[in-house]
C-alpha cells in the first residue's frame, strides 16, 4: 500500500472517485441492538443510539426506518487522516452543484454518500474537481 497523502493539492489531483454498486441507507438503532446481521458498512455510536450505514435491502428486510438513501462514492486516493481541507473541498464542490453529502473518513480512503438520484452528477462534479487541480 502506498503512503497516505496529506497535501491538499496532491489529494485533489489524485481523487479518483469511484461509484460503488448498490444503494446504502443510514438507519438508527438502539444501543443494545445486534447489528451483526445487517453487516453494516459503517457504524457510529451517539448518545441517542447507533447510526449504521447498511445495504438498503438488508435494512428493508429488517424493517428498519430509512433516514437517508445514498449512493456510495469512494475517493480512491490514499488520504492521510490528518490531511487538512479534503472534506471541505469535496463538500464545497458538491454544495455548488446543490448535492448534499455525508462523508466518512476511514484508514485508507474517504467515502462520500450522496442522494441516490445525484450519484452520477456527484461523480461528474468530483471528476471536474480532480481535473481542476491537475
Phi, psi and omega in degrees: 000141179288163176290145178294148180260132181248340182284126185301316180301316179293321178299312182293325180293334185237029181308310184046067180291137179231129177275118179281152178292150172098171175243135182241151181229150172264131177227161177241133182236155173295156181303325185270007181290144174269107184268001184305316181293338179283344184047061185298141174287323179206153174221155174213127181270120176244169180303323185279343181156190182259119174273132179231144173251118186224161174300137184305317182299320179295319179295317180297315179298328179276356179071028182275147176282125181276127179267330183200125175266128188222153165264147184251120177246130175257130171274106192283356173297140178279094186272142176283134180296343179260005179298143182254126169104346184296311180301316181297317181294317179293313180298321179296314180298317179290324178299316180298335177265008181059042178243121177285155178211151172235127184246144176231124176267132176241181186300328185245329186219162171260146184234135185242128177248121182236159177306139183310316184290349180255006187304307184290323176296321179295319177299318178297317179297315182290324176295320178295320177299316177298314182298324179298336186254012178279000000 
